[in-house]
Structure formats: C-alpha cells, structure tokens
Amino acid sequence: MAHHASAKKRIRQTERRTLVNRMRVSRIRTFVKKVELAIEAGDKPNAQAAFLAAQPEMMRGVTKGVLHRNTVSRKLSRLSKAIKSL
C-alpha cells in the first residue's frame, strides 16, 4: 500500500483515468460494431453513415491516448475498403 501522499493521490487519479479510458474504448468499439453489422447486412448507405459517425470517434481516441494512431488508421482503412466493396 502507498505510504506517501503523492503516491495515494496517484492511485486515486489512476482509478479515475482508467474508468474514463475504458468508457472511451467501449464507445469506440460500439461505433465500429455498428459499421461492421451494416457491412455484414450488405446495407451500403447505412454502413457509410455509421462509418462517418465512427471515424471522428476513433480519431478522438487517438488524441486522448487510448488507441495508437496506426491502429486506428488501419481499422479505418479496412472498414472503408469493406464498404467500397459492397
């Protein structure tokens, strides 16, 4: 257990940050799942709309530091490719 005040504060901050980051990642996954479901259904207009909604969420995850830039770029590229092939 932490003995210094600064270490105790760091533990409190880490707990709060972890919750916020988990919510962000969960939100991003939800947006991506909507795109993937539309692609599976073969619904191109719906998939495009979902993709346009998911894109800023994913990029926001990069700026907030919960996802790596290359990971998001790769996933966006693959989703875009899948939509174009419908």
C-alpha positions, 0 to 999 in steps of 0.5 A: 500500500502507498505510504506517501501522499503523492503516491495515494493521490496517484492511485486515486487519479489512476482509478479515475483515468482508467474508468474514463479510458475504458468508457472511451474504448467501449464507445469506440468499439460500439461505433465500429460494431455498428459499421461492421453489422451494416457491412455484414447486412450488405446495407451500403448507405447505412454502413457509410453513415455509421462509418462517418459517425465512427471515424471522428470517434476513433480519431478522438481516441487517438488524441486522448491516448487510448488507441495508437494512431496506426491502429486506428488508421488501419481499422479505418482503412479496412472498414472503408475498403469493406464498404467500397466493396459492397 
